[in-house]
Amino acid sequence: MNEGQSTISGTLPDSQKKQRLDAALTEAVEGLSRERVKALISSGNLLIDGVKFTDPSAKKLNGKAFELNIPEPIAGPALAQDIPLDVVFEDTHLIIINKPAGLVVHPAAGHADGTLVNALLHHCRGQLSGIGGVSRPGIVHRIDKDTSGLMVAAKTDAAHQGLSALFAKHDIERRYLAIVNGRPNPASATIEGSIGRSNVNRKKMAVVGDDRGKLAMTHYTVKEMLDGAALVECTLETGRTHQVRVHMTHIGHSLIGDPLYGTRRKSLLSRRKDIQFGRQALHAASLGFVHPITDEKLMFSIDFPDDMQELFMKLRV
């Protein structure tokens, strides 16, 4: 269902259950989240047998005819900007892009525009169905500004709801490549440690007690030993803020170039004067999930960008 339609007509499910109106209508109307349906009812957009209903919790309406008005999506506060995107996959429901390092995902203080959201609003103009009533892409996960690699965004309310559920259940396969200081020993292990805000620096996250943080689990494997460093593959069980950066720092192997979690004194860059690398050496290399609308299994992989490739080649033993 495209939310650009003005009116949807149908019949509420003729169930024996005493369903709330918003639950029954969500079941009857494809492609709208329950929260969106609840908002439409509350704002007076629903007629049942010709009578306006505004109470989402109303019951005993099973089997009755309805007309649901879908207003045109309103424009969000972010501006559409013609920023080039490396599109890996796209259909009517979602888009997967290879985000370059340096591109902020979402407008925020200090980054009012020039973000991935601004770029998606331009690229997907006329295709966004109005997520939550606002014409905008559905950002279900983020990659740090200076991390490169694969990201998925929703173009419809239904895809946004489905992708959010996949991330909540950790049914998304995500693999990162990182170049770290030192050579981890053992070469393969699982890092478990709840992540929360650091007490020392509020800009940083840290491994903290379970009562203060959120459960986080990272599986890492050294792919190649380098000169005073290592190429490491990290597979995430969870998706916490700065998870790879925090967990690798926690075991004594911060990412090369990491301005927040690395220390210049312990960094390989302090020894190798011939190497300049101004960001964390982290790349979201693989992304896989079951398409929330078509049920197709999707899996994508992307090589790391030129700057990480150059760093890798300079460090090969």
C-alpha positions in Angstrom: 0.0 0.0 0.0 1.4 3.4 -0.9 0.6 6.0 1.7 0.2 8.6 -1.0 -3.4 7.2 -1.6 -6.1 9.5 -0.3 -8.6 6.9 1.0 -8.5 3.1 1.7 -11.8 1.2 2.0 -12.3 -2.2 3.5 -13.8 -4.3 6.2 -12.4 -4.9 9.7 -11.5 -8.5 10.5 -14.5 -10.5 11.6 -12.7 -12.1 14.5 -14.1 -13.5 17.7 -11.4 -11.6 19.6 -12.3 -8.3 21.2 -9.6 -6.4 19.3 -8.8 -2.8 19.9 -9.7 -0.7 16.8 -6.1 0.3 16.1 -5.0 -3.4 16.2 -7.9 -4.5 13.9 -7.3 -1.7 11.4 -3.5 -2.5 11.3 -4.4 -6.0 10.5 -6.8 -4.9 7.7 -4.5 -2.3 6.1 -1.3 -3.4 4.6 1.9 -1.3 5.0 1.1 0.9 8.0 2.5 0.5 11.5 0.2 0.3 14.5 1.5 3.6 15.8 0.8 5.3 12.4 -2.8 3.8 12.4 -3.3 5.0 16.0 -2.3 8.5 15.0 -4.6 8.5 11.9 -7.6 7.4 14.1 -6.9 10.0 16.8 -6.7 12.8 14.2 -10.1 12.0 12.8 -9.2 10.2 9.6 -11.4 7.1 10.1 -15.0 6.4 9.2 -16.8 3.2 10.3 -20.2 2.6 8.6 -20.0 6.4 7.8 -19.4 7.5 11.4 -16.2 9.1 12.4 -14.2 7.3 15.1 -11.3 8.9 17.0 -10.8 6.4 19.8 -8.0 3.8 18.9 -9.0 1.7 21.9 -12.7 1.2 20.8 -13.8 -2.5 20.6 -16.7 -4.6 19.2 -16.3 -3.2 15.7 -15.3 -6.5 14.0 -16.6 -7.0 10.5 -17.7 -3.4 10.0 -16.9 -1.4 6.8 -14.3 1.4 7.1 -12.8 4.2 5.2 -9.4 5.4 6.2 -8.1 8.8 4.9 -4.3 9.0 4.4 -3.2 12.6 4.3 -0.3 13.4 2.0 3.0 13.1 3.9 4.2 16.4 5.2 7.8 17.5 4.4 10.3 16.8 7.2 12.6 19.5 8.5 15.6 18.2 6.6 16.3 19.6 3.1 16.8 17.4 0.0 20.3 17.8 -1.2 22.0 16.5 -4.4 24.8 14.6 -2.7 26.2 11.6 -4.7 25.4 8.2 -3.2 27.0 4.8 -3.9 23.8 2.7 -4.1 24.4 -1.1 -3.7 20.7 -2.2 -3.8 17.4 -0.5 -4.1 13.7 -1.4 -4.5 10.4 0.2 -3.7 10.8 -0.7 0.0 14.4 0.0 1.0 17.8 1.2 -0.1 21.3 0.0 0.8 24.2 2.3 0.3 28.0 2.2 0.7 28.5 5.2 3.0 31.8 7.0 2.5 33.9 8.0 5.6 33.2 11.6 6.5 29.5 11.5 5.8 27.2 12.1 8.8 24.1 10.0 8.8 21.5 12.2 10.4 21.2 16.0 10.8 22.1 17.2 14.3 23.8 20.0 16.1 26.8 21.0 14.1 25.6 19.1 11.0 22.3 20.7 10.0 22.7 19.5 6.4 25.1 17.7 4.1 24.1 14.4 5.7 23.0 11.0 4.4 19.4 11.9 5.2 19.7 15.0 3.1 21.1 12.9 0.3 18.4 10.2 0.6 15.6 12.8 0.5 17.0 13.9 -2.9 17.7 10.5 -4.3 14.3 9.0 -3.2 12.2 12.1 -4.0 8.7 11.0 -5.0 9.3 7.4 -3.7 9.1 7.9 0.1 5.7 6.9 1.4 5.6 9.0 4.5 7.1 7.2 7.5 5.0 8.2 10.5 3.3 10.8 8.3 6.5 12.6 7.4 8.2 12.3 4.0 11.6 11.0 5.2 13.8 7.9 4.9 13.6 5.4 7.8 17.0 5.3 9.5 17.1 2.0 11.5 20.8 2.0 12.3 23.7 4.3 12.1 27.4 4.2 11.2 29.8 6.7 12.7 30.7 9.7 10.6 34.2 8.5 10.0 33.3 4.8 9.5 32.7 3.7 5.9 30.5 0.9 4.6 27.1 -0.6 4.2 23.9 0.9 5.6 20.2 0.1 5.0 17.4 2.7 5.1 13.6 2.2 4.7 11.5 3.9 2.1 8.1 2.9 3.4 6.4 2.6 6.8 6.1 -1.1 6.5 9.8 -1.6 5.6 10.8 0.7 8.5 8.7 -1.3 10.9 10.1 -4.6 9.6 13.7 -3.6 9.6 13.4 -2.1 13.1 12.0 -5.5 14.3 15.0 -7.3 12.7 17.5 -5.1 14.4 15.6 -5.4 17.7 15.8 -9.2 17.5 19.4 -9.1 16.2 18.4 -10.9 13.1 20.8 -8.8 11.0 24.2 -10.1 9.9 26.8 -7.4 10.2 30.6 -7.9 9.6 33.1 -5.1 10.1 36.8 -5.0 9.0 39.1 -3.0 11.3 42.9 -2.4 11.4 44.0 -2.4 15.0 47.1 -1.5 16.9 49.0 -4.5 18.0 48.3 -8.2 17.4 45.4 -9.6 19.4 46.1 -12.8 21.3 44.2 -15.1 21.0 43.7 -14.5 17.3 40.0 -15.3 17.6 37.7 -14.7 20.6 34.4 -13.2 21.8 34.3 -10.0 23.7 31.4 -9.6 26.1 30.9 -6.4 28.0 28.0 -4.1 28.6 28.5 -0.7 27.0 27.4 2.6 28.5 28.5 6.2 28.8 32.0 6.7 30.2 32.3 8.3 33.7 35.6 9.9 32.7 34.6 11.4 29.3 30.9 11.9 28.5 31.7 11.9 24.7 33.0 8.3 25.0 31.4 5.0 25.6 33.0 2.3 27.8 32.6 -1.2 29.0 30.7 -0.8 32.3 28.8 -2.8 34.8 25.6 -4.6 33.6 23.5 -2.3 35.8 24.8 0.8 33.9 25.1 -0.4 30.3 23.5 -2.5 27.6 24.6 -6.0 26.8 27.1 -6.1 23.9 28.9 -9.0 22.2 31.5 -8.9 19.5 33.2 -11.9 17.8 36.6 -11.1 16.3 39.0 -13.0 14.2 42.4 -11.8 13.0 42.5 -12.1 9.2 46.1 -11.1 8.8 49.0 -10.1 11.0 50.6 -6.8 10.0 53.6 -4.7 11.0 52.7 -3.9 14.6 49.0 -4.2 13.7 46.4 -6.6 12.5 43.5 -6.8 10.1 40.5 -8.0 12.2 37.1 -9.1 11.2 34.4 -8.3 13.8 30.9 -9.8 13.7 28.3 -8.1 15.9 25.7 -9.9 18.0 24.4 -6.6 19.2 24.6 -3.0 17.9 25.7 -0.6 20.6 27.1 2.9 20.0 30.8 2.6 19.0 30.7 -1.1 19.8 33.7 -2.3 17.7 35.8 0.7 18.8 35.0 0.2 22.5 35.4 -3.5 22.6 38.7 -3.6 20.7 40.0 -0.8 22.9 38.9 -2.7 26.0 41.1 -5.7 25.1 44.1 -3.4 24.4 43.8 -3.1 20.6 42.3 0.3 19.7 41.7 1.0 16.0 44.4 2.8 14.1 43.6 6.5 13.7 40.7 6.5 16.2 40.7 10.0 17.5 38.4 9.2 20.5 39.5 5.8 21.8 43.1 5.6 20.6 46.1 7.2 22.3 48.9 8.7 20.2 51.6 7.3 22.5 50.4 3.7 22.0 49.5 4.1 18.4 51.4 2.5 15.5 51.1 5.9 13.8 53.6 7.4 16.3 56.2 5.0 15.1 55.4 4.9 11.4 56.0 8.5 10.4 55.4 7.5 6.7 51.7 6.8 7.4 49.0 9.4 7.8 45.5 8.1 8.7 43.0 10.6 10.1 40.1 8.5 11.0 39.3 5.2 12.7 40.2 2.3 10.4 36.8 0.7 10.4 34.6 -0.4 7.5 31.2 -2.1 7.5 32.0 -4.8 5.0 29.0 -7.0 5.0 25.3 -6.7 5.6 22.7 -9.5 5.4 19.0 -9.9 6.4 15.7 -11.3 5.2 13.8 -8.6 3.3 11.0 -7.6 5.6 8.5 -7.3 2.7 9.5 -9.9 0.1 11.1 -12.4 2.4 14.1 -12.6 0.0 17.5 -13.3 1.7 19.7 -10.4 1.0 23.5 -10.4 1.5 25.9 -7.7 0.4 29.7 -7.3 0.8 31.9 -4.4 -0.2 35.7 -3.9 -0.2 37.1 -1.4 2.1 37.8 2.1 0.5 41.0 3.4 -1.0 42.4 4.9 2.2 42.0 1.7 4.2 43.4 -0.3 1.3 46.5 2.0 1.2 46.9 1.7 4.9 46.6 -2.1 4.7 49.2 -2.4 2.0 51.7 -0.2 3.8 51.4 -2.4 6.9 51.7 -5.8 5.3 54.7 -7.7 6.5 
